[in-house]
């Protein structure tokens, strides 16, 4: 039976148990989920980008091709950029979290934007980053920013866009630096 609900998300910061960040994301119904995604994250200069994949069915195989090196679950070693990572989420509701490097990790590129995800069954993907300062240099106002990703099948093919004067290079996407607009 479908039931309406409201979802609130609260994140404890690593600074203290009393510091909280109230962040939000649209959460899409399961019938809108898909099997193919491209990660889109905000460029962070003080922290790392990340995404989580959530299985909606048992025995879901996921294939991830990261655009940059990514931290393995041991939090010590790295997967190389472009390496296909294959995992099986055994149970409905299982989650696989993948973090990119932070600016402090001396990586050549540290934004997960452009990472591709393929799954054998529909999954939900949440993407974002920790400790975002928007605008850059705004002090101690860092937030955890994230959103649920739309599967590739929902994307359009033609867009209307304009330059954004707030960004020095006029781009509308700071992660992948698009070069072509309609």
N, C-alpha and C positions, 0 to 999 in steps of 0.2 A: 504494500500500500504506500503510495506517495504521500508525504507529509511536508507541509511548508515549515521552514525553519530559518533562523537567523544565526549566522556564524560570526563570532568575534575571535580575533587572534591576538594573543599577547606574547611578546618575546621578552625574556629576561636578558638583560645585557651582561656582558662579561665584566663590567665595571663594578657592579655590586648587586646583591640580591634585592635591594630596594629600588633599583633603577629599572624601569620598564619602558618598552617602546610599543605603543599601540599602533599596529600597522594593519592594512586591510588589502584584500584582494577579492575580485569577483570569483565566485566558485560556480563552475558550470555543471549542468546535469550530466549524468553518465552517458545519456544517449548522444551528446555532442562530442564525446571524446573520440580520439582517433589512434592510429598506430604510427604515424610519422610526424615528427616535430623538428623544428629548427630553433635552437635556444637563442633568446634575445635578452641581453642583460645590459645594465647601465655601467659605463666605464667608471671604475672605482680606483682612486689613487691611494687610498689608505687601508684597503682591506681586500677581500677576495670576492669573486662572483661564485655562484653555486646554483645547482638545480636539484630537484628531487623528482623521482619517477615513482608513481603509486600504481600498483597492480589493481585492476578491477576484477580479475579472474585468477584462479589457481594456475600455476605452471605457465607463467608468462615469460617468454624469453625477450630480453632487450639487447639491442646492439647500439652502442654509442661510439661515435667518431668525434673526439674532442678537437676543437680548433687550437687549443693550447695544451701545454702539459697540465695534468690533473693529479691531485693528491690521491693516492691509494688509501684504502680504509685503515691501513696501519699508521697513517698520518706521518710517515717517515719517507717512504719512497714514492716515485712518480710514474704515471703512465705518460709516454711521449705523445706529443701532438700528432694527430692523424692515425694513431693506433686504434684499431677497433676493439672495444671492450664489450665482451659478451657476458651477461649475467642472467640467471633465472630467478624470478621472483616466485617462490614456491606457493605462497598463499595469497588469496585476495586480501588486499590491504597492506601487503609488504611494501616497504619503501627502500629505494636505493638513492643515496645522496652522493653527489659528486661535487667537489670543490676545485676551483682553479687556484693557481698560486696568487699570493698577494704581491704587491709592489716590492715588498721586502725580500722576496724569494729570488731575486735576480733572474727572473725568467725573461726571455726575449719578447713574449707576448703573453698577457695574463688576463684576457677577457674571454669568457666562454661563448660569446656571441658567434653564431655560425656553426656551433656544434650540432651535429645531426643525431637524432634518436629514431630508431625503428623498433617496433615491438610486434610480437606475434599475435597479441590481443590488445584491445583498447586499454590505454593507460591515461592517467592524469599526470601532467608535468607542471611543477611550480618552479619558477626561475627568478633569480634576483641576486642580491648581494648584501653583505653585512657592512654596517658603518658607512653609509653613504652621506657625504656632505654636499648638499645641493642648496645653493650654488657652491662650487668649490671654494675652499677657504673660509667657510662660514662658521668655523669654530667648533664648539662641542655639541652641535646639533645633529650628530650622526644618527641615522635611522637604518633599520633593516628594511630594504625595499624589495618587494617581490610581487609577482602576479602569476595567475594560472595561464599557461601557454595555450594558444589556439592551435589545433592540429593543422597541418599543411593543407588538407582538403578544404578548409574553410577560407583560405586566403584567396584574394582576387588576383587579377593579372594586370589591371590598369589602375593607376592612382593619380590623384591630383595632390600636389605638394607645393610648399613654398619655402624659401630660405628662412631660417630663424636668426634674426639679428642678435639674439642673446648669446649665441655661440660664435666665437671669433672667426671660425672658418665658414660660418653660415650653414653648416650641416644640420639636418633634422635628426640624424641618428649618430650618436657619438661612438657607438660600438663598432660598426662596420664601415663607417665613412663612405656612404654611397656616392657614386660618381655620376649617376644618371637619373634624371627625373622626367616624367611626362609633362 
